[in-house]
């Protein structure tokens, strides 16, 4: 399992992303750190699910631009 420091090192967003940016977020709770499985936006000081627009009820500790998923080699 990845350590908190290793996960944080993978999330390189600085400051707050603009509301137009879809980003991946790293969250933390009493069990540890985890990445949400959906894109988010930071709008009016609040993190929101990009698809539903619902406010996140989690502790976001870092963000990054979405990683491009590459197809497997044949």
Phi, psi and omega in degrees: 000137181291143178280164179303316182296319179295318178295315179300323180296337180276347181251104191254015179291137179248141180065219180245136177288156177290155181300339180281344185274127171273126183227164172264143181237149175251129183243165180216139173217192183298340180271342181138203181255151179202151177263135176289146184276015180218158179287151180228164173227151177255106187235126178050044176078012183224138176281135182226149173294127183296326183280311186267337184081358181291145178289141178279138177249053181224166177266099179280125182250346180196163178214164176205162173292149181302139176277141178279125178273127182262141178290151179294152180281140181269000000 
